[in-house]
Amino acid sequence: MPGRSAWGRWRCPAVLVAVGAMLLGTGLPALAFHEYSYGGENGAPSFTGVEESRADAFFTGIPSDGCSSPFTGTPVYQTMWVLFTSDAQNWAEEGTGHQCNDTYRYWYWGYGSQGVWYSQGNVRISGGANHVFGLYLSAGGYWSANVDVTQIGSFTHTGVGVDVEAGLESWAQGASSGGVLPNWGLAYTDYSGWINWSGNDYSYVSPPANEPMGGAWNGQMEWDAWETQSGPPCSVSGSGESPQKPC
């Protein structure tokens, strides 16, 4: 389920909050695996949108569950966020969900409030084409979720961003992306016009790096993420925090 967890920063739907509390009461771990690889931009006074180009990737190793409805089973998400608060408990999000051995795939959009995810819509997809994904606050005061300049959904939220992020979120420990998943053409808007990311402001890869999550900056406007079961891919040349094998 869409969320953010960076050892102290955490998002999840209400049902998981309840389940997690019950598991913690028994002394069992509430979440066995929920990990990330993302890059972020925080160099603007405020953020009213985020944009990226990427492919809807194909994954292996996702369990055969969550086969009838989104945000169930053991998913992997290719996603991007506008964070409304620095603790990552309030946010807007648009991405691609992968479930059921990657046979149940969908675009989704929505927002989080106080750590709880509120889906605002989804649409089933197939194939693995490249697309431009855009999520921004419109002149009408609502957030617009777009794919290739076509609006696929919208929702009302009064938040304005303090950061924007893009990357990979996984609940599936055995999943593999089969290589690098570039998130390129990264841009943001601050009420008017799109501005390219710059400065490689920050990034996060769930530790230990490359077991199985990994990521690296590749220039100023691209974050390369991956999840593998055999160490880092060799096809990245970036300045990120995760080492790559020589090709």
C-alpha positions as CSV (number, residue, x, y, z in Angstrom):
1,M,0.0,0.0,0.0
2,P,1.4,3.4,-0.8
3,G,3.4,4.8,2.1
4,R,6.6,6.1,3.3
5,S,8.9,4.4,5.9
6,A,12.4,5.6,6.4
7,W,13.0,4.2,10.0
8,G,10.9,6.7,11.8
9,R,8.9,8.1,8.8
10,W,5.9,5.9,8.1
11,R,2.8,5.9,6.0
12,C,0.2,3.2,5.6
13,P,-3.6,2.7,5.2
14,A,-5.8,2.6,8.3
15,V,-6.3,-1.1,8.1
16,L,-2.6,-1.6,8.3
17,V,-2.3,0.8,11.2
18,A,-4.8,-1.4,13.1
19,V,-3.1,-4.7,12.1
20,G,0.3,-3.3,12.9
21,A,-0.9,-2.3,16.4
22,M,-2.2,-5.8,17.0
23,L,1.0,-7.4,15.9
24,L,3.1,-5.1,18.0
25,G,0.9,-6.1,21.0
26,T,1.9,-9.7,20.4
27,G,5.6,-8.9,20.2
28,L,5.7,-9.9,16.5
29,P,7.0,-7.5,13.8
30,A,4.2,-5.4,12.4
31,L,5.8,-5.2,9.0
32,A,8.3,-7.8,7.9
33,F,9.3,-5.9,4.7
34,H,8.5,-2.4,3.5
35,E,11.5,-0.8,1.7
36,Y,12.3,2.1,-0.6
37,S,14.7,3.6,-3.1
38,Y,14.0,7.3,-3.9
39,G,15.6,10.6,-4.8
40,G,14.2,13.9,-3.6
41,E,14.2,17.6,-4.3
42,N,13.8,20.3,-1.7
43,G,15.3,23.4,-3.3
44,A,12.1,25.5,-3.8
45,P,10.1,27.6,-1.4
46,S,7.1,25.4,-2.1
47,F,6.1,22.6,-4.4
48,T,2.7,22.4,-6.2
49,G,3.5,19.5,-8.6
50,V,6.0,16.8,-9.6
51,E,6.6,15.2,-13.0
52,E,8.7,12.2,-14.2
53,S,9.1,10.0,-17.2
54,R,9.5,6.2,-16.8
55,A,8.4,2.9,-18.0
56,D,5.7,0.7,-16.4
57,A,8.3,-2.0,-15.5
58,F,7.8,-5.7,-15.3
59,F,8.7,-7.5,-12.0
60,T,9.4,-11.1,-11.1
61,G,9.0,-12.7,-7.7
62,I,5.9,-10.8,-6.5
63,P,3.7,-13.3,-4.7
64,S,0.5,-14.5,-6.3
65,D,-1.8,-12.5,-4.0
66,G,-3.8,-9.3,-4.2
67,C,-5.3,-10.6,-7.5
68,S,-8.7,-8.9,-7.4
69,S,-8.3,-5.4,-5.9
70,P,-5.6,-2.7,-5.6
71,F,-3.6,-2.0,-2.5
72,T,-3.8,-5.6,-1.4
73,G,-1.5,-8.6,-1.3
74,T,2.3,-8.0,-1.5
75,P,2.7,-5.1,-3.9
76,V,5.5,-3.1,-5.5
77,Y,5.0,0.5,-6.4
78,Q,6.7,2.7,-8.9
79,T,5.7,6.1,-7.6
80,M,6.3,9.8,-6.9
81,W,5.2,12.0,-4.0
82,V,4.6,15.6,-3.0
83,L,5.2,15.7,0.7
84,F,3.1,18.3,2.5
85,T,5.0,18.0,5.8
86,S,8.6,17.2,6.5
87,D,7.7,14.2,8.6
88,A,6.2,12.6,5.5
89,Q,2.9,11.9,7.3
90,N,0.9,14.1,4.8
91,W,1.4,13.8,1.0
92,A,0.0,13.4,-2.5
93,E,1.0,10.5,-4.7
94,E,0.7,9.0,-8.1
95,G,2.2,5.8,-9.3
96,T,1.9,2.3,-10.8
97,G,1.0,-0.7,-8.6
98,H,2.2,-4.3,-9.3
99,Q,0.5,-7.3,-7.6
100,C,-0.4,-11.0,-8.1
101,N,2.9,-12.0,-9.8
102,D,2.7,-8.7,-11.7
103,T,-0.5,-9.8,-13.5
104,Y,-2.6,-7.2,-11.6
105,R,-1.2,-3.8,-12.6
106,Y,-2.8,-0.3,-12.3
107,W,-2.2,3.4,-12.2
108,Y,-3.3,5.0,-9.0
109,W,-3.6,8.4,-7.3
110,G,-4.5,9.8,-3.9
111,Y,-3.2,11.4,-0.8
112,G,-2.1,10.6,2.8
113,S,-3.2,12.4,5.9
114,Q,-1.6,11.8,9.3
115,G,0.0,8.6,8.0
116,V,-3.2,7.1,6.6
117,W,-3.5,6.5,2.8
118,Y,-6.7,7.6,1.0
119,S,-7.0,6.3,-2.5
120,Q,-8.7,8.6,-4.9
121,G,-8.8,6.3,-7.9
122,N,-7.1,3.7,-10.0
123,V,-7.2,2.2,-13.5
124,R,-6.1,-1.2,-14.7
125,I,-3.3,-1.3,-17.2
126,S,-1.2,-3.7,-19.3
127,G,2.0,-3.5,-21.1
128,G,5.2,-1.7,-20.2
129,A,5.4,1.5,-22.3
130,N,7.1,4.7,-21.4
131,H,4.9,7.5,-20.0
132,V,5.1,11.0,-18.6
133,F,3.5,11.1,-15.2
134,G,2.4,14.4,-13.7
135,L,0.7,15.3,-10.4
136,Y,0.0,19.0,-9.8
137,L,-2.2,21.5,-8.1
138,S,-4.5,23.0,-10.8
139,A,-5.7,26.5,-11.1
140,G,-9.1,25.3,-9.9
141,G,-7.7,24.3,-6.5
142,Y,-7.7,20.5,-7.0
143,W,-4.8,18.1,-7.6
144,S,-4.7,16.6,-11.1
145,A,-3.1,13.2,-11.8
146,N,-2.0,12.9,-15.4
147,V,-0.4,10.4,-17.7
148,D,1.0,11.7,-21.0
149,V,-0.8,15.0,-20.4
150,T,-4.2,13.3,-20.1
151,Q,-5.9,13.7,-16.8
152,I,-6.7,10.3,-15.3
153,G,-8.1,11.6,-12.0
154,S,-8.3,14.4,-9.5
155,F,-8.9,15.1,-5.9
156,T,-9.3,18.1,-3.5
157,H,-6.5,18.8,-1.0
158,T,-5.3,22.0,0.5
159,G,-1.7,21.0,1.1
160,V,1.3,22.6,-0.6
161,G,4.6,20.6,-0.8
162,V,7.8,21.0,1.1
163,D,9.6,18.2,-0.9
164,V,9.0,16.1,-3.9
165,E,10.3,12.5,-4.4
166,A,10.3,9.8,-7.0
167,G,11.4,6.1,-6.9
168,L,10.4,2.6,-5.9
169,E,8.5,1.2,-2.9
170,S,8.3,-2.5,-2.2
171,W,6.4,-4.8,0.2
172,A,7.6,-7.9,-1.8
173,Q,10.9,-9.1,-0.4
174,G,11.5,-11.6,-3.2
175,A,10.7,-9.2,-6.1
176,S,13.1,-8.3,-8.8
177,S,13.0,-5.4,-11.3
178,G,15.4,-7.3,-13.6
179,G,17.7,-4.2,-13.7
180,V,17.7,-0.5,-13.3
181,L,14.4,1.4,-13.4
182,P,15.2,5.0,-14.5
183,N,13.0,7.9,-13.3
184,W,14.1,10.6,-15.7
185,G,13.0,14.1,-16.8
186,L,12.3,14.9,-13.1
187,A,10.7,18.3,-12.7
188,Y,8.6,20.2,-10.3
189,T,6.3,23.3,-10.3
190,D,6.0,26.1,-7.8
191,Y,2.6,27.5,-8.9
192,S,3.8,28.3,-12.5
193,G,5.9,26.5,-15.0
194,W,7.9,23.3,-14.8
195,I,11.5,23.5,-13.3
196,N,14.1,20.7,-13.7
197,W,15.4,19.1,-10.5
198,S,19.0,20.1,-9.8
199,G,21.6,19.5,-7.1
200,N,20.8,15.9,-6.2
201,D,19.3,17.3,-3.0
202,Y,18.8,14.0,-1.1
203,S,18.2,10.3,-1.5
204,Y,17.3,7.2,0.5
205,V,17.8,3.5,0.0
206,S,16.5,1.1,2.6
207,P,19.5,-0.5,4.4
208,P,21.5,-2.5,3.8
209,A,21.9,-1.0,0.4
210,N,21.5,-3.5,-2.5
211,E,20.0,-6.2,-0.3
212,P,17.7,-6.0,-2.3
213,M,17.0,-2.3,-2.8
214,G,19.4,0.0,-4.6
215,G,19.5,3.4,-6.2
216,A,21.7,6.1,-7.6
217,W,21.6,9.6,-9.1
218,N,22.3,9.6,-12.8
219,G,22.8,13.3,-13.6
220,Q,20.6,16.1,-12.2
221,M,17.2,14.9,-13.4
222,E,17.3,11.1,-13.1
223,W,17.0,8.8,-10.1
224,D,17.8,5.1,-11.0
225,A,16.1,2.6,-8.7
226,W,16.1,-1.2,-8.5
227,E,15.2,-4.2,-6.5
228,T,17.2,-7.3,-7.2
229,Q,18.0,-10.6,-5.6
230,S,21.6,-10.8,-6.9
231,G,23.2,-7.6,-5.9
232,P,23.3,-4.3,-7.8
233,P,23.0,-4.2,-11.6
234,C,26.0,-3.1,-13.7
235,S,24.2,-0.7,-16.0
236,V,24.2,2.4,-13.9
237,S,26.7,5.3,-14.1
238,G,25.7,7.7,-11.4
239,S,26.8,9.5,-8.3
240,G,24.5,7.8,-5.9
241,E,25.1,6.2,-2.6
242,S,24.7,2.6,-3.8
243,P,27.7,1.0,-5.5
244,Q,27.4,-0.7,-8.9
245,K,29.3,-3.6,-10.3
246,P,31.6,-2.8,-13.2
247,C,30.2,-3.7,-16.6
